[in-house]
Amino acid sequence: MPDNSEPNGAMETPSATEKGADTEIGPVTQMEAVKERPVLFASVIVMGVLIVIGLIVVFGTIIYRLSSSPDPSTVPVRGQFGSVDVPVAEGTAVVRTTFIEDRLSIVTTNEGVLEVIIVDTKRGVELGRVRLVADGALSGPVEPPAAE
């Protein structure tokens, strides 16, 4: 096992004389050693540029999000849309309401006609209506289903 307890001065960059060059050139500097490896030098330059670009993107995104955030008092809390008016005919009775995921279905009856109103609870928008009208074979008003 090698002994790593050498003093700091013992590990020096090899000089030009140790590499076999003329003694007039002198010791090889760090920059000359790097220039002998152009691929390494180019890689270091490219990685440095990428780090700088990455930092610019990160800080730019943070500044953009902080400066363009809307006023929190005007933004409704997600899932709360306030009050929604669902128009129904005069004399309509609510038979049943069912809540499934983010949809609310309201079953109503008016003069023998059952109607299912579907409302999106996240946006507070009526998605549609389904009317169940009596068939010609049925006589009289349609009875709503029994409440569960």
C-alpha positions as CSV (number, residue, x, y, z in Angstrom):
1,M,0.0,0.0,0.0
2,P,1.5,3.4,-1.0
3,D,2.4,5.9,1.7
4,N,0.3,9.1,1.1
5,S,2.1,11.1,3.8
6,E,4.3,13.0,1.5
7,P,4.6,16.8,2.1
8,N,2.6,19.1,-0.1
9,G,5.7,20.2,-2.1
10,A,6.5,16.7,-3.1
11,M,3.6,16.5,-5.6
12,E,4.5,19.1,-8.2
13,T,3.6,19.4,-11.9
14,P,6.4,17.7,-13.9
15,S,8.6,20.2,-15.6
16,A,9.5,20.3,-19.2
17,T,12.9,18.8,-18.5
18,E,11.3,15.8,-16.9
19,K,9.2,15.4,-20.1
20,G,12.2,15.4,-22.3
21,A,12.1,18.9,-23.6
22,D,15.0,21.4,-23.8
23,T,16.1,23.0,-20.6
24,E,15.6,26.5,-22.0
25,I,11.8,26.2,-22.1
26,G,11.3,26.0,-18.3
27,P,8.6,24.3,-16.3
28,V,5.2,23.6,-17.9
29,T,2.5,25.9,-16.5
30,Q,-1.0,24.8,-15.6
31,M,-2.5,26.6,-18.7
32,E,0.0,24.9,-21.1
33,A,-0.9,21.5,-19.6
34,V,-4.6,22.3,-20.2
35,K,-4.0,23.4,-23.7
36,E,-2.3,20.1,-24.4
37,R,-5.8,18.5,-23.9
38,P,-8.2,20.5,-26.2
39,V,-11.1,18.2,-25.7
40,L,-11.0,18.7,-21.9
41,F,-10.6,22.4,-22.3
42,A,-13.6,22.6,-24.6
43,S,-15.7,20.4,-22.3
44,V,-15.0,22.7,-19.3
45,I,-15.9,25.8,-21.3
46,V,-19.2,24.2,-22.6
47,M,-20.2,23.0,-19.1
48,G,-19.5,26.4,-17.6
49,V,-21.7,28.0,-20.2
50,L,-24.5,25.5,-19.5
51,I,-24.3,26.2,-15.8
52,V,-24.6,29.9,-16.4
53,I,-27.5,29.4,-18.8
54,G,-29.2,27.1,-16.3
55,L,-28.9,29.6,-13.5
56,I,-30.3,32.4,-15.7
57,V,-33.3,30.2,-16.5
58,V,-34.0,29.3,-12.9
59,F,-33.8,32.8,-11.6
60,G,-35.7,34.2,-14.6
61,T,-38.5,31.7,-13.9
62,I,-38.6,32.6,-10.2
63,I,-38.8,36.3,-11.0
64,Y,-41.4,35.8,-13.7
65,R,-43.7,33.8,-11.4
66,L,-43.3,36.3,-8.5
67,S,-44.1,39.3,-10.7
68,S,-47.0,37.8,-12.7
69,S,-48.9,36.1,-9.9
70,P,-52.5,37.4,-9.7
71,D,-53.8,39.1,-6.7
72,P,-54.8,36.3,-4.3
73,S,-57.9,38.1,-3.1
74,T,-59.4,38.0,-6.7
75,V,-58.6,34.3,-7.3
76,P,-61.3,31.9,-6.1
77,V,-60.2,29.0,-4.0
78,R,-60.1,25.8,-6.1
79,G,-63.3,23.9,-5.8
80,Q,-65.3,26.9,-4.5
81,F,-67.2,28.8,-7.1
82,G,-69.7,30.7,-5.1
83,S,-73.4,30.5,-5.9
84,V,-74.8,29.1,-9.1
85,D,-78.3,29.7,-10.4
86,V,-79.9,26.6,-12.0
87,P,-83.1,27.7,-13.7
88,V,-86.1,25.4,-13.3
89,A,-89.8,25.8,-14.3
90,E,-92.4,27.1,-11.8
91,G,-93.7,24.3,-9.6
92,T,-90.7,22.0,-10.0
93,A,-89.9,19.7,-7.1
94,V,-86.5,18.3,-6.3
95,V,-86.8,14.5,-6.1
96,R,-83.2,13.6,-5.4
97,T,-79.6,14.9,-5.6
98,T,-76.5,12.7,-6.1
99,F,-72.9,13.8,-5.9
100,I,-70.4,11.7,-7.9
101,E,-66.8,12.9,-8.0
102,D,-67.0,16.5,-9.3
103,R,-70.6,16.2,-10.7
104,L,-73.8,16.9,-9.0
105,S,-77.0,15.5,-10.5
106,I,-80.3,17.0,-9.5
107,V,-83.5,14.9,-10.3
108,T,-86.5,17.1,-10.5
109,T,-90.2,16.6,-11.5
110,N,-92.7,18.9,-12.9
111,E,-96.1,17.9,-14.3
112,G,-95.1,14.3,-14.8
113,V,-91.8,15.0,-16.4
114,L,-88.6,13.9,-14.7
115,E,-85.5,15.9,-15.5
116,V,-81.9,15.3,-14.5
117,I,-79.8,18.4,-14.2
118,I,-76.0,17.8,-14.2
119,V,-73.7,20.4,-12.7
120,D,-69.9,20.5,-12.7
121,T,-69.1,21.4,-9.0
122,K,-65.5,22.5,-9.7
123,R,-66.4,25.2,-12.2
124,G,-70.0,25.9,-11.2
125,V,-71.3,25.2,-14.7
126,E,-74.4,23.4,-15.8
127,L,-73.3,20.6,-18.1
128,G,-76.6,19.5,-19.3
129,R,-80.1,18.2,-18.8
130,V,-81.9,14.9,-19.5
131,R,-85.7,14.9,-19.7
132,L,-87.5,11.7,-19.1
133,V,-90.9,12.1,-20.7
134,A,-93.8,9.7,-20.5
135,D,-94.1,7.3,-23.4
136,G,-97.4,7.0,-25.3
137,A,-98.0,3.6,-23.6
138,L,-98.0,5.2,-20.2
139,S,-101.1,7.1,-19.0
140,G,-101.1,9.8,-16.4
141,P,-98.2,11.4,-14.6
142,V,-95.0,9.6,-14.0
143,E,-94.3,8.9,-10.4
144,P,-90.8,9.8,-9.2
145,P,-88.7,7.0,-7.7
146,A,-88.9,6.5,-4.0
147,A,-86.3,8.4,-1.9
148,E,-83.6,6.2,-0.5
